Amino acid sequence: MSVISFDNTESAFAYKKNKDLKKANFLFSVMGTPWLVNLGLKVTPLAIKWKLPFTSTVIRNTIFQQFVGGETLQETSAVAKKLGEYNVQVILDYGVEGGDDGEKGFDHSTEEFIRVIDYAATQKNIPFMSIKVTGFSRFALLEKIDDLMHKGEGTLMKRYLAALDLLPENEKEEWHRVRVRMLRICERANDKNVGVLVDAEETWIQDPVDALTILVMDSFNKGKVVVYNTLQLYRADRLKFLKAMYEAAAERKFILGAKLVRGAYMDKERKRAEEMNYPSPIQPDKEQCDRDYNEAVKFCIDHLDQVATIIASHNEYSNLYATQLLDKKSLPHNHPHVHFSQLYGMSDNITFNLAKAGCSVSKYLPFGPIADVIPYLMRRAQENSSVSGQTGRELGLIQKELSRRAMSNLDRKG
């Protein structure tokens, strides 16, 4: 049993050269300056849109290089290969968010997701890829189905089926095309033995996404795990929902795939709830969010015969807690139904030290043209500046490693 320390910066940054570490040091220093981040959030999307000189070059050499695997699938291969040298796997994410070109755009996104699956299947280091249902479905349609579901009664699936019955014929046909796209993606993933992680969305479109994901899990998660649903535990209702999904999986005899995250839309969710005068779906405080997250981790590990979980967290305690639960059950850290993951460019101290301890762990690696992944990059910048202590923690670890390397060089010269 390996002793895991997330303070081991030598392991955390072994894959980074000095120049890359210094660049990361500069970037996180900037992210620790709120007015600079706010300025960047306003200016960068406009600069890209207006194609201002040098904008792409500056972004590519800074924030893009830190958080994105490349502009094309082929460019991600160098990153994946480097991570693989340290027993870190990859979750590929086609970083384009939503289709602006109607049905044609949704079909294009579907083909791109399938292309990612085909590519991942040729790479031994890429067991998973992620999709967003908003990449191949109209947001307003999801919103309408969700609203109808909230007006209904009974279980999630009963409300889902009742909502579909209330749609006009043209929207029933539109939703049928969404289901076909989802099935095509999952069928290819099943054939190629690549896991599909269905991203969480905003609460006001999440119910139909959950229903659709459960239906494909029921079809493809028999005997193996192909599809994972994502639960945002900053929502007050998600622990209860996890247990309800487990009951459905046990009844229908499929393996529940559950990717556990804390969440990505907290500010937006609270603002909308306030503006539209309904109770906020967000946990009352961070402590309750942490409690529910860790309870969800425990629930999954207590039911590994029926549940496969991805612990997608940047919280050191939650990751360590999962390994301790495995140890108590005398289960290996690389149990086939337990996987750990962090975003590329963040929390290397967690990822690489988990890998060193024999855990199955990956980096979530987005890719895509710079202009298309700007929304993702803006969220990373905002997240690092708004999450209390996140930037300071990253910066402190980077600086600790730079100091260690400097002292090591002095010792060698001495």
N, C-alpha and C positions, 0 to 999 in steps of 0.2 A: 504494500500500500504506500503510495507516494505522498509525502507531506506537501500540500499545496500552499504556496505563498504568492500572493498577488503583488508583493513588493519586490519581486525578483526582476529588476529591469534588464539585467543581462540577457535573460531568456526572452523577455518581452520584446526587446528591440534588436535581437541578434540578426534579424533579416534586413535591418535598415543600415545603410552606410551612413557615415558621419554627415555627409552633405544633406542626405534626406532627413536625418534627425534634426539638423539645424533648421531646415526648411519647415519642418513640422513645429519646431519651437517658435519660429516667427509667426506661423499661421495661428497657433493657439494663443499666442500673445495678443494678436490682433483681435481674435474672437473674445478675449477677455476685456475688450474695450467697447462697452455698449454703444456709444455714439458712432463708432466706426462701423460696427455691425449693422446698425439701423440705416446708416448712409448706404452701405453696400447692398442691403436688401431693397432699397428704393432704386438705386442707380444701375445695378448689374443687369436686371431683366430689360431695362430700357436700352442700355448700351448694346446688349446682344441683339435686341429687336432692330435697333437703328444701324447695326453693323459698324459701330465705331472702330476706328483703326486700333490695332493691338489688343482689343478687348479679349478676343478669343485666346490670344497667346498668353495674356496675363492670367486669365482664369484657368487655362490648361496647366500652367506651370505652378499654380498654387492650390486652390480649393478643389479643382477637378482631379488633380494628381493625388491629393490626399484621400479623397472619398470615393473615387470612381475608378473602375478597372480599365477603361478605355472607351473609345468611340464605337468600336466594332467588336463583334464576338472574338475575332482573331486577336485583337489587341489584349483581350482578357487573359489569353493563354500564358503570357509571360508572368503576369501576376499570380495566376493559379499555380504555375510551375514553381515559382519562388515560395509560395505559401506551403505547397506540398512538401518541400524540402524540410519543413518543420512540423510535418504531420497535421497541418491545418487544411481542411477542405474548403469548398466554395459553394455558396448558394448564388446562382446567377439570377440577376434581376434586370430585365429589359426596362430601362428607366423612363420610358415614355409614358406619360400619365394622361389617359383619356384620349379619345379620338375626336379630332375637330372636323373630320370629313364625313360625318354621318355613317351610314351603313358601310360605305366603302372603307372608311377609316377603321371601323370595328373589325371588318374582315381582314384588313391589313395587319392590325395588331394581333389577331388570332394566328395568322400565318407566321408572324414574328415569334410568338410564344412557341409555336410548334418547331420553328427553326432552332430556337434555343434548346428545346428538348433533344432534338436530333444531334445538336452539337455536344450537349452535356453527355449524351450516351457514348460519345467517342472518347471522353476524358475520364480517366479513373478517379480523378480528384474532385469531380463535380457531381455529387449524388442528388442535388436538389436544384429546382428553379422556382421562382415566385411569379405569381400573376395577380393582376388587379381586375376584378370584374368590371370596374368602370373603364377598363381598357377596351372592352368589347360590348358595352351596354350603355345606352343613353341614361345619363344621370337622372333626368326628370322622370323616366319610366321607373327606375328603381325607387325614386322618392314616392311616386304614386302608389306603387305596390306596397311599400312600407307603410304608408299612411292607411291604406285599406286594411292591412294586416293589424294595425293598432286599433282599428275600429271593431275588429272581430273578436271572437271568444274561442277558448280552447287552447290546444297545444300549438306550437310554432307551425307544424306542418298543416294542421287543420286550418289555421288562419291564412296560411300561404295559399292553399288550394281554393279556399273561399274567395280570397282576393283576386286570384286569376279569373274566377268565374265572373267577377264584376267588371273586368276590363272590356272595352269595346273590341270588336273583332280585329280591327287593324293592329291594336296593341297586343292582343293575344298572339297574333302572328309575329309581331316584333319580338315578344318575349320568347316565343318558340325558337327564333333565330339565335337568341342569346343562349338558350339551353343547348342548342346544337353546337354552338361554338365551344361551350364549356365541355361538352361530351367529346368533341374532337380533340381538344387539348388533353383531357384525361385519358382517352383511349391511346393516344400516342405515347403519353408518359407511361402508361401501363405496359405497352408493348416494349418500350425501351428501358424499363426499370429505372425511371427517373422520378423522384418525388416532386409533387406539385404543392407549393405552399400558397394558399389563397389568402391574400392580404386582407386585413380589416379595413373598413371604410368608416365614414361618419355615421353616427347613431341613426340618423334619419333616413339612411338607405341600407342599414346593416341587416335587417330582418330577412329580406329576400336573398341577400348574399349568403346568410347562414343557411336558409332553407335549401338553396341550390347546392351549396357545398355538402350538406348532410346527405342529399340525394345521391350525389356522385360518390361520396364515401361509401354509401350503402351498396353501390354498384361495383366499386373497384377495390375497396379495402377488405376483401375476403381472403384471408390467408396471408396477405402481405399489406404493407401500407403504401399507398400511392398518393393519397390526398390528405392534406392537413388544413384544418381551419385555424384562423388566427383569433385569439381572444385578447382583448385589451383590458387588462385588470385594473386600469384606472377607472373603469366603469363599475359602478356599485353592484350591478346585476350579473357580472360575468362569472363569478365563482358558482353561483346557483345555476347558471346556464351550462357551465362545464359539466356539472353533475347531471343535469337533464340530458345533455348529449351522451354522456356515458350510459345512462339508462336506455336511451334509444339504441345505442350501439350494442349493448348487451342483449336487448330484445330482438334486434334484427341480425345479430351475430356478425357484425363487422367490427374491424379494429378502428377505434377512434384515433384520428390524427389531430393532436392539439399543440399548436405553436403558441407559447405563452409570452406575451409582451406586456409592458406597462401601458404604452399607448403613444399616439402621435398627434392627436387633434384636440388636446385639452383646452387651450385658450379659445379656439373656435367653438367648441362645444358649449363652454360656459357663456360665451358672448351670445350665442344663438338662443340658449335657454332663457337668458335674461331679456333679450329683445322680444321673444315670442311668449314670454310669461309662462313657462312651464318649469317643473323641477329639474335642476341640473342632473344629468345622468352620471356626473363625475363624483368620485369618492370625496367625502368631506375633508379629508386631509391625507398627507403622504403616508402617515403611519397606517391608516386603514388600507390604503393601496398596497403597501408593503406586506401587511398581514394577509390580505387576500391573495397576493401573488405567491407568497411562500406557502400558503395553504393549498393553492392550486398545484404547485410543484409537488407537495406531499401527496395530494390526492392522486396525481398521475403516477407517481412512483409506487404508491400503494396498490395500483391497479394495472401494472405493466403487462399482465396477461391480455388485457383488453384495450390498453391505451399505449400509443406511441407519442412521446412528447418531444418538442424542441424548446429548450429553455433559452429563449432569445432575450438576454438581459445584460445590461451594463452595470448591474448592481452586484458588487463583490460578494455580499453576504448570501444573496439568493443562489448564486452559482456554487459557493462553498457549501451551502445548506444541502443542495441537491447531491453533491458528492458524499456528504456525510450520511444522508439517507441511504444511498447506495451501499456505503460501507456497513451501516447497521444491518442491512439485509444480506450482507456478504455477496453483493452483486458487483460485477465488474464495472469500472468507470466507462467502458465502451459498450455497455449493454445495447443490443440492437434497437431497443425502443426508447433510448435516451440519447439526445443530441444537444449540444450547446452551440450557441451562435452569437456573434457580435458584429456590428457594422464594420466594414472595411474602413480603416483610418481612425478607429476609436477603440479604446479599451484593449490595446495589445497586451497589457499586463494580465488581463483575464484570459484572453484567447490562447496565447502561447504558453502560459503556465498550466492551463488546463490540458493542452496538447502534451506538454511534458509529463503530466501526471497520467497519461494514457486515456484521456477522455476523447470521445468522438466530438469534434468541435470544428466549426467553420466560420468563415467570414462571409457576410452578406455583401455581394459584390455587384453593384449596379453598373450598367454600361449603356452607352448611347451617345448620339451627337450632343455636343455641348449645349446647343440651344434647347434641345429637348429635355435634358436632365437638370436644367436650371431650377425648376420647382423643387426637385429633390435636394439640390445643393443649398438652396435657400433655407430649407427646413433644417439641414444639418447645422448651418451657421446659427440659425435662430435657437435651435435646441441646445447647442453648446454654450450659447450666451445666456439662455434663460434657466436651464437646469442648475439649481444651486450646487456649486462646488464642482460641476463637471469639467469646466475648462481649467480650473485651478488644479484639479487632480491630474488631468492629462499633462498639463504644463509641468507640474512638479515631478512627475515620473520621467518625462523627457529630459528635464534639466538634471535630475539625479543620474540618469544614464550618461549624459554628456560629461558630467563631472567624473563619474566612475571611469569612463574611457580616457579622459585627460590624465587622471591619476595613474591609470594603468600604463599609459605611454611614458609618464615620468618615471615610474618604477623600472620599466624596461631600459630606459635610457640611463637610469642610475646604476 
